């Protein structure tokens, strides 16, 4: 079994992550002697719906310091007030609360235990977690969601992945009225992967208003299917973009949603997939290192752009990704322009070649090598100090 980089806190914590990222597997391996309450089990969910106080009486019969796992806690948010009360008894009980959506918890007014529980995230596999099993081309085709790539037929599993979300999260929770229009919205917004969001354009394509587009994007974020990153504007010396960029959480999920036709250039889709793969690795790295680091991007009003800016107390790296097997001078234009405004930054260019180079003080690194070397113990790739 592959070892994940996630480490278990000593205190109670929430573990959020998209479906299929391995939360339940990690819980079973890490807390094999814990008391498990699986709210995905219909009979268990019904019992606690009928009598939420059952949790209070059950836990008080356990020994001090016991670990209690509540899987998919968002299905019954009212349990959190009981968990809160039990933590306040200070008998050392540790609660592990997992979920694939924070939406219901937020809408219910749950306070996420008022800071008494940490919040950690589970991500798709990373290249360094997979080790020798990592294959860049397979990752670009199918992504790195564990339930997908470890299935006998990753292609078919990937096709079913979003359908399961639509059926079990969107439809069952009645988050949207017209599921067919929402499905068209998913396909349309896949064209925004790695790009700035144009809500008005998406609305016109789907026949919905801009307000609905924004609300549906928020649903995707609440379900942990997507995220956005903001432009880097610190100490800006020139006019820069103010609109956020959109990313589905996994490059394979992006490919499964992105419609393909005769007019589509495969190289364009491949390029977006590669940028997406790098982004999901950066997100995981920030999460696993528990660093106070932000991921953003930089784009001037004239269209000069750097894909990612990784910024924190000891980190200031500008990173550009290109789906090319060689380094061309024009590919480095964005990084060079960024350096004019931020000479203290570290510049990294990722490409599909095989040689690590340094050109004009820019670190040019094969993307596969970069991804394999990016793990919590190796911070030198991005740190500037």
N, C-alpha and C positions, 0 to 999 in steps of 0.2 A: 504494500500500500504506500502511495506517495505521501511524503511528509509535507504538510502545508506550513507556511511561514507564520501563520497566526499563532499567537501565544495566549494562553488563558490567564486573565487577571485573577487575583486572589479574591477580589470582592465580587458582588453581583454585577452582571452586565447584560446589555442588549447585544445581540448578534444579528445584524441585518445583512441581507444580500439577496440578489435576484434568485429566482428559482433555479435549481439545478447546479448551483455553484459549490455544493458539497457541505452545506451547514450541518445537516443531520448526520452525515458520515463522520465529520470532524467531532461533533458532539459525542457520538457513540464511542469513538476511539479515545477521546480525551476524558470523558466522564462515564466510564463503563459501569461505575457503581452508583450513579446518580438515580434519583427517583424521577421517572419520566412521565410527563403529562403531554400526550400527543393530541393536539387539537385538530389534526388532520383526520383523526379517527372519528367518524360520525357519532358513534355511540359515546365516546369520551366527551366530545363537544356537547352533545345533548345533555349529558349528566351535569356538566358545569354550567350550561345555560339555565337549566332548571334550578340549580342550587350552587351559585358561585361561592357561598360561604363554606362549601365542602373543602375548598383549598385551605382555609384557615385551620379547620379542625384536623385535617390530614397532616399538615406540616408540623403542627404543635405536638404530634405524636412521634415525629422523627427525632433522632438524636441531635444534640447541639452540633453545629458545624456541618450538617448534611448539605449536599448539593441537590437542588431541585431544578429540573429542566422543564420549561414550558415551551413546547414547539409550536410555532405559528401563533404567537400570542395576540397578533392583531385580529384574530377571529373572535376574541372575547376580551375587549379592552378593559371591561369592568374588573377583571382579575387584578389589574395593576394596583388598585387602591388596597386590596387585601395583601398583595405582596409588600406594599409600602408599610402597612401596619405590622407585618411580620418582621421586616427588616428593623423596624423601630424597637422590637423586643430585644434586639442585641444578643441573640443566642448563637450568632455565628453562621446562620444559614446563608448559603450562597445560591442566588437565583440566576439561572442562565435562561434568558428570554429571547427566543429566536423569532425572526419574521422575514417575509419576502415583500412586505409593504408597510410603510409607516403611515399611510394615508388614513386608515381607519383609527389609528391611535391619535393622530393629530385632530381629526374631525370630532372625535369623542371628547376632546378636551383633556385627554390624558397628559399628565405633566412629566411623563417618562421618569417617574420616581424622584423628581425634584433634585436631580444630581446625585442621588444615592446609588445609582448604577451607571457604570461606564457605557459608552456606546462604541462598538467596534464593528468592522465591516468585513464581509467575506467577498472575495473577488474571483473571477475566473482564474484558472491556472496561469502561472507565469512560466516563461521559458526556463528559468533557473530551477523552478520546482520540478519541472518535467525532466530536466537534465538531458541525458542522451536520447530520451524519447521525443524531445521537441523537434519538430520538422516545420521549418518556416512556411513552406508552400502549403502544407496541410493546415497550419494555423490560419493562413490567409484565406483558405477556402472554407473552413468549417468553424473558425474561431477557437476559443479555449474554454468554453463552458464544460465542466467535467461530465455532466450527464449526456452531453452531445458527443464529445470526442471519445468517450469510453464505451459508447454504445456499439453494437455490431454494425449498425448502418447510420453513420453520422449525418449523411445527407438527408435521409428521411426523418431522423430525429430532429434535425434543425428545422425542417419544414413544419413539424408539429409543435415546435417550441412556442412560437407566438400564438398559435391556435389555442394552446392550453391556457396561456395568459388571458386571451380574449374570453374564453369560456369560463374559467374559474375565478378570475379577478374582475374583469370589466363587466361581463354579462351578469354573473351571479350577484355582484354588488350594485348592479344597476347604475354604473358610473356614467354611461352615455345612453341616450334613447335609441339611436339608430346605429346598430353595430356594423352594418354594411358601409355606411359613410365613414365610421371610425376606421374601418379596415382600409378604406381608400386614403384616409388621412395618414395612416401608418406608412403606406407605400409612397405617398407624396413627400412626407417629411424625411424619408430615407435619402432623398436627393439633397437634403440639407446637411448630411453627415460631413462633419469637418468644415462646415461653412457657417456664415452668419445667418441668423434666422430672419426670414422675410414673411411675417405672419400674414400680410395682406395677399401676397402671391399664393401662399398655401391655401388660404381661405377661398380665393377665386378658383383654384384647381379643384377644390373639394365641394364647392357650393355652400360654404359656411362663412360666418362672419369672423372678423379678426378676434373678437372677444372669445369666441368658442375655440379658435385655434390656440390661443394662449392658455385657456382652461384645460384643453386636452394635452398640451405639452406638460402642464403641471401634473396631470394624471400620470403621464409616463415617468416623470421624475419621482412621484410618490410611490409608484410601483417598482422603482429602482431599475427601470428599463433604459433610462436615458439620463444625461446630465448636460449642463452647459458650463462653459468657462468664459470668464470675463476678459476684456482686453486689458493689457498691462498699461497703466497710465501714470505710474509713479515718476515724478520729476520729468514729466513730458516736456520736451523742448520744441515739439512740432505737433500739429493737429493729428490726432490718432482716432481710430474708429471707437465708437461707444457701444456697438451692438455685440451681443454674446454669440459664441459659436456653439453648435449643437453636436452631441455625440450619443449614439446608441452605445450601450455599455460594452458590447462585444462585436468584433469585426465580422464574425460569422453570422450573428443576428442581423447586422447591417446587410450583408449579402443576401440573406434569405428574404428580406423585405424589399430590397432594391429591384424594381422591375427592369427587365433587360429586353432590348429590341435590336433590330438590325442597324439602327442609327447610333447605338451606344458603342463607344470605343472601349474595349476591354481594358486597355492600359489606364484609362481614367478611373474605372472602378477599382482596378488593382492598386492604383496610387492612393485612393481614399482608404481602402482596406488596410494598406500598410501604415498610413498615418494613424488610423484607428487602433491598430494593434500596438503601436508605440504608446499611444495615449493610455490605453487600458493598463499597460505595464507601469507607466508613470504613476497612475492613480494608485495601483497596488503598492508600489514602492513607497509612496508618501504615507499610505495607510499603515503598512507593516513596520515602517521605521518610526512611526508615531512622532514624526517631525512636524513642526509648525511651518509647513512649506505649502505654498500655493502654486497651482498650475494655471497659467493664463496664456494669452497669445498677444502678438503685437502686429498692428496693421495701420499704416499711415493713410491719410486721406487720398494719396495718390496711388494706393494699392500695393505698396511695398510691404511684405508680410514676413513674419517669422512664426512658424507653426506653434511652438511652445516656449514659454518663459517659465522656468522653475525658480521660484524666489522664496528665500527664507533667511534666517539669521546667518547661516554659514553657506548659503547656496544662492547663486545668481547665474543661471545658465540659460543661454538662448539656444534652442535646438530646432534644427530644420530637418525634414524628412523628405527624401526623394526616391521614387521607384525607378532608379537608374543604376546601371552597373559601372558607371564612371562619374567622376566629379568634373562638372563643367563650370567655367568661371561665372556664367550667368546664374547658376544655381546658388552661388554664395552671395549674391547681391543683397538679399535681405539681411543676412548676418553681418555683412560689412556695414550696411547702413545703420543697423542697430548699434554696432560698436561705436559709431560716431557719436551717438547720444549717451551710450553707457560703456565707456572704455574699461570699466572694472569687471564686466561680465565675462564669463567663459563661453566660448562659441563651439558648438558641436554640430556636425553635419553627418546625418545617417544616410547610407546608400546601400545598394544591393551588390556592391563589389566585394572583393576579398581582401584588399590591402588596407591597413590602418595608415593614414597619412596625416601630415600636418602641412597645411597650405595657408600661408599668410596668417599664421597663429590661429587657425581654425582646425580643430580636431575632426578629421574625417574618418569615421569608424563604420565598418560593415555592420548593418543593422542587426544581423543575426548574432554577431559577437556581442554587440551592445546589450541586446535583450538577455542573452545567456549570462552576462556578467552583472546584470542589474539585480541585486538581491540585498536584503537588509544589512548584511555584514559588509557589503562593499559600497561605501558611500562616495568613494573618490571619483566615480564617473561623473557625478553632478556637482559635488562640493567645490567651492572656489577657494576654500581655506583648508 
